């Protein structure tokens, strides 16, 4: 759920004790109260009129809401019934960063940039004590579960303990380069506080360090009500850890979706939900997964997907990524089939599967998504020609860190023998021959090499030389030819038995060739490159016979269906396009990826396309459905329903359910039948049935 209504960044959120309401404070100088079941405001905005609202809190009795403002004023409202004029508590000379009610609601503490804390009676508005001792801005404050102890954190890198009844200091706890943000566990035994590049948990009484959790500097953190989980916000991410059963190996998941800096995150009282506040003026509600649940991210690539391949029987997908891993997926349900293959020390640029499905070949390159070293050097040399040799040497030296090809046994899940070595720069592509006996590799060192798969040694033919760095390689269906595309815009074709060119290079312009594929009869080649066009070449005639022009940016990958009917192209413009391979006519534009499409391939039966993208996702597309779509039409679907203007629409045009904006990107888009991603959204009908009609929110208010 996303709550919208604030007109300025939202700085803080807090749940009521029963979880039915959320209070939020914003730079727009208002406090708003929201119904968590409908997402609607439960009353008019509460105006502070004393500057931006930086912090809010609900009292346990559900009666009071307090806020702290930029001007230093603390406001207290009675929200049962809604009181629009608050108590105004004056005592601070700087911004109030935190307000917190004691568990019994008899006291309210405020923490300020003026380096002090104040204790108040929310019933009378009387100031009970001023707590002095911090030498920096006071950022957070919290009461112990019994209300007897008050804890405060400051920019002076200390956390202090106080008697909450008198305000008398008890002791000081030095934190590890803390910024003052912290939280106290529900049992009062553990403190979580910010440290350099992480969060430290330590025992409150003994100051013994328990664990360090890796995280960019957290602005706010909170334990779940049962103490088994911790949520923290940093940058644009909400990170959720499961601390049980072993905090030393706490799994975590990032909840992405906000488009701006996050300021606050808090658990609902039952621990089932998390509310986050953001500079994008919204509040979002997330599933909390606390209690007995263990939080685990779905096993996906942690960086852009450079290459995908699908087995001949269509049973599994293999992918290679900038995260240096090779992964194997069930092609039907998208689940990981094996632990990732981990061996490369640089990004995995290309993967291929042997025809018998027993071996995977993977090649390594630098973590540059789609620009080879020679292309970068060439661009630089146009400005500084004298720098070319030195830059080239530097690029090659960097590449030598892992200029290898690795073979993996799919059944055993292990690497086969030693890596194949011979290239002296980035390896951009690998491909198996149709009979599985040869493996070809294309490199930025301007060569194509062929390897004997059985012996894992270089073949007697080669290396084959290009004019510039080679980015793509492919065997003809009969294995009689091997072709490559390079940075100079040329496609080369050699005989595999002799290494002799079968024809002069195919060339249209000087734009980089990123991908090539043979037609099923071996008479033609399709190429894609930086000129935004796919080109179909007649090999015998040595000329371009068709140009595929619709993409608005570079084409990074091309594939030809085995029946010869279709060509698919993947582009930097985030789309895939399906083409008639005979006429070159565009058949469909496939939308869904949010970043460049790096790799595309057909299943052997031609029924599906698999794509990998810089957005870290892998998608599977139904070719028959794609060919029936009108080009440029964007429709998403879930089972028999379609997503139109944010609504799930039934077959008769009836509105079934509204889909929040942040969920739409995670629904399958027709004709996408599978999405391998960190986040997958399922929509179903609850146990109490489907509530429909014009007044659908009334079902929550009975």
N, C-alpha and C positions, 0 to 999 in steps of 0.2 A: 504494500500500500504506500502511496505517496501523498502526503498532505500538502496542499498548496493554498496560499492565501497571504502569507507574509510578503511584503514588498521590499524587504531588505534581507541581508544574510541572517540566518538563524544561528544564534550562538549557543543555545542550551535547551535541553528538553528534560522533562521529569514525569514519571508515572505517578498516578494516584495509588493509594494502598491497595485498592481492589482491581487495579489495572484497567478500569473502564474509561479513564480520562488521561490525557497527556497535556501538560502545560509546556509552552514553548516561549522563549524570549528572543527578540530580534533587534537588529539595528534600526528597524522601522519604528522603535520606541513603544512597541506593543507587547503584551503578553496575551497569548491566545490559548484557549482551552478546547481540546478536540475529543470527540467521541471515537474511541479506538475500534468500535465495531463497524461504524459507517464511514469514518474518515471525515466527517463533517464537523464544523465548529459547533460547540454546544451553547454558545452565547456570543454576544458582541465582544470585540477585542477590548482588553483591559489596557487603558492608556496610562503609561508611567509619567509622561510629560516632564521627565527629568533626564532625558538623554537616552542613548541606546541601552537596551536591556542585554546584559552580559551573562546573567545566570538566573535560573529559576529552581524552585523546589516545592514539592507538595508535602504538607504535613500528613502524618499517619492517620489523623482523624478525618482526612478528606475535606476538611473545612477551610483550611487556609492554603493560599499560594503566596510564596514570597519571591521577590525579584531583587536583583542588584543592578545598579545602573552606572553609566559612564560618569555621572556627576557625583557619585558617592552616596546617593540616597538609596535606602532599602525600603521597598514597598511591600505591604502585606494586604492581601485581599481576602475577604470572606466570600467563597464561591458557592455557598449553600444557604440562601439563594445568592445569585450573582450580585456582588457588590462592586459597582464600577468605580467607586472612590476609595482608594486604599489608605491605610496608615502610612505615613511617610516618616521613616526613622532616620534622623540626621545624626551623624557622628563621625563619618569618614570624610577625609579631604581628598581622596583619590578614588579611582574606579573600583567598584565592588566586583571582584572576580568570582566569588562563590558565596552562595547562601545555603544553609542546611539546617533543617529542623532536627531537634533531638528525637529519639524514638518515642517518647511519651508526648511530644508536642509542646512541652512546657517552656522550651527555650529555642532560640534561633541564633545561629552564629553567622557572622558575615566576615569574609576575608577580603582585604583591600590592597590596592597598589600603594597605599600610604604606609605599608609595612606593619599594620596592626590588624587585630581581630576584635570584633565587638560581640558581646553576648546580649541578647534582647529577650524581653517577655513579649511573645506575639499577642498575648491577650490584652496587654495594656500599652504596649509600645515603649515601655521603660527600658533604658539601657542598664544592664545588670553589671557589666564589667568591660574594661578595655584591656586587651592582652598585648603586652609589649615584650619585645625580645628579638624578633626577626630583624635582620638588617637589609633585607631586600623585599620586593613585592611579594605579598602573600597570595598564592595562587589557588590553593584548595584547602578545605576543612571538612572534617568528618567526625561523627560521634562514634564511640565504641557501642557494641550491641546493648549494653546495660545503661548507656547514657552517661556513665560516670567520667569517662575520659574523652577529651577532645584532642584530635590530631590535626596538625596544620603543616602545609608544605609551602616553601618559599623559593624565590629566585636566589636566595643566599645559599642554596645547595644544602639546606637542612630541613629535616622534618622534626617538629617539636610536639611533645605531649603535655597536656594541661589538665588540671582538675576543672571539669565543666561547671561545677557549682560555684567555685570561687575565682576561677581564672588564673590560679596559681600555677606557675611552670613546674613540670615534673622532671623532664629530662629532654635532651636533644639527641637526635639520631642523625649522624652524617650519612648522606647518601652518596652514590658514585656519580659525581658530576650532574646531579639532578637539576631539573628545571622547576621543580616544585609541584608537578602533577603527580598524584598518587591516589591509591584507594586502600581502604582497610577491609580485610576479609570479613564475612558475616560473623565468624566466630571470634573475631578480634585478635587472632593469633598471628596473622600474616599481613605484611604491608607490601604492596606493589608500587614501585616508584620509577620514574624515568631515569635513565642513565644514558651514557653515550652509546648511540646506535642500538638502543634496546630498552628493555624493561627488566628491572631486578626485583625478585621476590625474596624477602628475608623475614626471619622470625622477629616479631615485635619485641619480645622480652629479651632475647639473647643477642639480637642484631646479627645472628648467623645467616649468611647468604644461602638461599635455597636453590635458586636457578636464575639464569640470565636468558631472557627471551629476545631473539633478534627482531628488531623493529626500528624503522626510522623514528626520530624523536616524536614521541606521542604527545598529543595535545591534551588528551583526556583518556582515562581508563576506568574500568569498573569490574568488580567481581560479580559473577552470577549470584543469585540469592542462596544457592546451595554451596557456593565456593568452589565448584568443580570446573568453572570456566572463567575466562577473563576476556573482556573486549576492550579494544583500544583504537583510537583514530589517529591517523597520520596522513598528511597530504590529502589525497582523494580516496583513501582506502579505509574501510572498517576491517580490522583483523580480529578474528575470534580464535582463541586457544582453548583446547580441552586439557585441563591440568591433571585430570585423573585418568588412569591410575598412577601415571608416572610423569611428574612435572618436568623431569630431566629430558624427556623425549616427547614433549607436548606437541601433538599435531595441531595444525592451524588451517584456517581457510580465510581468504580475503573476500569480502562482500563488496563488489564493485558496482558502480551505477551512478553515483553522484558525479557531477561534472565540474565541481569546484572544490575548494578547500573545505575539509570537514573540521568541525569544532567540538562535537560532543557525541557520545553514544552511551546509552543506558539500557539496562535490562528491565523488562516488566517484572512485577513482583513474583509471578509464577515462574520466571526464567524462560518462558517459551518464546518471547519476542525481544527484539532489540530495536530501539528507536535511535536514529541518528540525525544530527542537525548540521546544516551545510550552508556555505556562502551562496549556493544557488537558490536560496530562499525557500528550500523545501525541507520537509521532514520525511524520512523513509522508515518503514517498519519492516523488519527482517525476521525470519525464523531463527530462533535462538539456539536450538539443539543442546540445551543444558541437561541437567539430571544425569541419567545413566548413559546418554548418548556419547559416542566418540566422534569428534569432528574430523572429517577427512576430506581433503580436496579430491575431486575426481581425477584419476590418473591421466593427465593430458600433458602435452608439451608445454614447457615454461617459456618458450619463445617462438618466433615465427617458424612456420612449417615450410621448408625449402623444397621438399620432394615427396611425392607419394607414388606408390606402385600397388597393383592389385594382382593377386595370384591368378593363374590360368583357370582354376576352378571357381574363382570368385569368392572363395571362402574367407580370405583374410586380406587386410590392407597393411602395407608397411609404410612408415613415414620417417623422414629424417628432418632434423630441426637445428636451429642455431643454438639450442641448449646442449648440443654435442651428443644427443641420444638418438638411437634408432628404436622405434616402437612398433609393435605388432598388434593389430586390432581385429576383432571379430567383425567381418564386413556386414553382418546382418543386424547386430544389436549395438555395435560400437564399443563393446567392452574390451579392455586390455587383455590379451591372451597370454602374455609372457612378461616377466620383468623386463625393463628396457635394456637394450644392448648398449653398454657403456664402455667405450674404449678410445674413441677419438678425443683429441685434445683441442680440436677446433670445431667449428660448426660443421654439421653434416650437410653437404651440398646436394647429394644425389643418392638415391637408393634404387636398386633393381632386384627382381626376383627371378631365379632360374626357372626355366620352363617346367621342370619337374616339381617345383615348389619346395625343394630341399635346402637351397642356399639363398642367402641375401647378400648382396654386395652393397657396400656403402663407401662413399668417398668424402674426403674432408676438404674444406676451404676455410677462409677467414670468415668472420661474422659480418660479412657485407651481403645484404640481401640480394642485390641484383646488379652489382657493378664489379667486374673483375679488375684485378690489379692493373692489367695492361690498359684497360679502358680509362681508369683514373689517371694513369701516367700519361696516356696519350692526350687527355684533356689538359693536363698540367703543362705538358711539353709545348702545347700550342702557344702558351704564354711565356714559358721559360724553357726554351729548347736546350739550353746548356745544363738544365737540371735533370734531364731525362735519364742518363745512365745511373746517376746516384740514386734517384727515386726508384728506378727499376730494381737496382740492387737491394735497396731497403725492402721493397715489397717482396722480393724473392726470399730474402733472409727471414722475413716474418713468416712466409708461407712454409718454410722448411720445418717449422715446428710440428706440422702434421700433414705432409704431402703424401698421404697413404690411402690405400684401398684396403678394406677389411672384408673378409668373407665370414659369414655367420651360419652355423648349422641351426636351422629352424626347429628341428625336432629335439635336439639336445639343448638348445638355447645357449650355445657357447661359440666363441670365435674359433675359426678353423685355421690353424697354422699361424705363421707370422704375417704381418701386413705386407701387401704388395708395394714395393718401393721402386722408384725409377724416375718419376716426375720430379721436377725441381721447383714447381710453383703450384698454386691452387689447382685442385682437381675439381672441375665444374660439373662433370657428368660421367655416369657409367651406364653400360647397357650390355645385356647378355645376347648372344646370338640365338637364333631360333632353335638350334640343336643343343644349346647349352654348353658347347665345348669351348667357346671363346667368350672373353669379356673384353669390351673396349672401354677406354677411358679418354676423356678430353680434358686438357689442362691449359691453364694460363701460360704455361711455358712454351706455347705455340706448337704442341705436338699432340697426336693421337697415338695411343699405345694399345696393342692387343695382347691379351694374356691367355695362356693355356690354363683352363679352370682345373683340370685334373692334377697338373703338376704345380700350379700356382707360380709359374715362371713366365717371363716374356715369350711371346710367340716368335717364330722365325721371321715374321714380317713386321717391319717397322723399326723405329718409330716413324710415323707419317707426319709430315710437316705442313703447318698452316702459315699464312702470312702474318697472323696476329694471334692473340690468345684465343684458344678454342673453348667454347661454352656448351656445345651440344654434340651428341654422337648417337648414331643409330645404325643398326644392321638392316639390310634388305630382308624381306621375308624368306628368300631362298639362301640367305647367308653369303651370297656371291659378292655383295658390295657392302662397304661401310662408308658412312657419310658423316661430315662434321660441319658445324657452323662456327664462325669466329667473329672477333671484334671488328674486322675490316668489312663486314657485310657479305662475305663470301661463303658459299656452301661448296664443300669439296666432296668428291666421290672417288673412292679407290676400290680396286679389286682386292678381295680379302686374301686370295691365294698368292698374289705377287706384290701387293702394295703399290702397283702402278695405277696412276689416275685413269679412271674409266672415261673421263670427260674433263674438259677445262672447267674451272670453277664457275658456279652459277652466281651471278652478281647483278644487283639492280642499283645499289647505292652503297655508301660507306657506313650506313647505320649498323649497329651491333646486331648480330643474329644470336638470339637467346635459346631457341629451341627448334628442332627439326623432327619430322616423322615421315616414314615411307608409306605410300599407298599399299594396300594388300597385294596388288599385282606387281609391285616393285618398279613400276614405270614412272611414278611421280614422287615428288617430295614436297611436303608443306613446311614452310619456315615461318617463324615469328620473331620480330625484333623491335628495335627502338623507333622504327618509322611508323608505329601504330598499326601496321598492316600485316595480314597473313598473306603469304605468296605461295602459289602452287606452281611447281616447276616440272616441265617435261624433261626427264633426264636425257633421253636420246637426242632430242632437239636442242637441249641446252638453253631453253628460254622459259620465261615466266608466262604461263597460260591463263592464270586467274589471279586476281588480287582481292583479298577479303578486307573490306574497309568499313568499319563501323566503330571500332574501339577509339577512345579518345586519349589513350596513353599506350605505353609500350606493351607489347605482347610477350609475356615471359614463358609461356608454355603452349604447345600444340599437340594434338593427338588425332589419329585417324582411326575410325571404327573398322573392325575386322571385315565387316561386310561391304566396306567401301562406300557406304551411303553418306556418312557424316564426318565432319571435322569439328573439333571443339578447340577453342582458344581461351586462354586465361590471361588476364591483363592487369596492369598496374591501376586501371580505372575501377577495380574491385569486382568486375563482372566476368562471367563466362559467356561466350557466345557459341551457339550451335549453327553450323552452316551445312548447306547441301554441297557435298564434296564434288558433285558432277558439274553443277551450274554455278557454284559460288554464292548462291542466294542465301541471305540470312534467314534462319528459321526461328530462333528464339534468343532472348537475352536473359540470363539467369542471374538474379539478384539475391543477395543474402550475405556474402562476405562483406566485411567492413573495411578491409584493407586489401592490398594487392594480392591477386591470385598467382601464386608462384609455380604451381604444378597441376597438370590435369592428365587424366588417363581414362581410357574406356575399359570396362570389363570385356572379357573375351567374347561373350555372347552379344555385346553391343547394347545391352539393355540399360546399363548404368554408366555414369561418369563419376569419377572420384576426383576431388580437388583439395589442394592444400594451400593455405593462405598465410600472409603475414599476421593476420588476426589470431593466429595460433590454432585455428580450428581446421577440421577436416570434414568435408561434406560429401554426401553421396546423392546423385541426382538421377531421376527416372527419365530416360531419353524419350520414351513414347509420350509421356506427359509433357515434356519440354517441347517436343515438336508440335504439340497442339496449342501451345500458348501463343497469344498475339505478342509480337515483339514489343518490348518496352513496358508491358503490362506488369504491375507489381501486385501479386496476390499471395497471401500466406494462408496456410490451411492447417487444421487439426482434425484428423479423421475426415468426417463428411462435411465439416463446417469450414468456412473461409473467414479470413480476417480482413475486414474492410473498414477503413476510417476508424480503426481502434476497436471495432466490435467483431466478436465471433458471430457470423451470420449463418443461419441454417439454409438448407436446400431450397426452402420456399421464400427466402428473404427475411425470415424472422430474426430479430436480435436476440442472441442467446446470452452473451456475457460481455462486459467491457473488459478489455485487456490493458492493464497499466502500461505506460509508455516504456518503462524499463524492461518489461517482460517480452515485448514484441520482437526484440532482436534475438531472443532465444527460442522462438517458435520456428518450426520447420517452414520453409517458404516453398510453395509449389514451384517446381517439382522436386524439391529436396526431400528425400525420404529418410535420411540419417544425418545427424549432426554430432560430431565428436568434439566436445567442448567442456570447459570447466563448469559451466552452468547449463543445466537443462531444465526447462520449464514444462511441467505437466499440469493440465487442467482437467478436473473431474467434478463429479457431483457429490456433495457431502452426504453424510449418513441421514440427515434430516430432510433430504430431498432437494429439489430445485425450486427456488422461489422466483417467480416471474411476474410480470405486470408493470404498470406504470409507476406504482408506489412500492418498488421492490425493497427499499431500505426498511420498510415497516416490519419486515420479518425479524429484525434485530431489536425491536423496541417494545415487544409485547409486555 
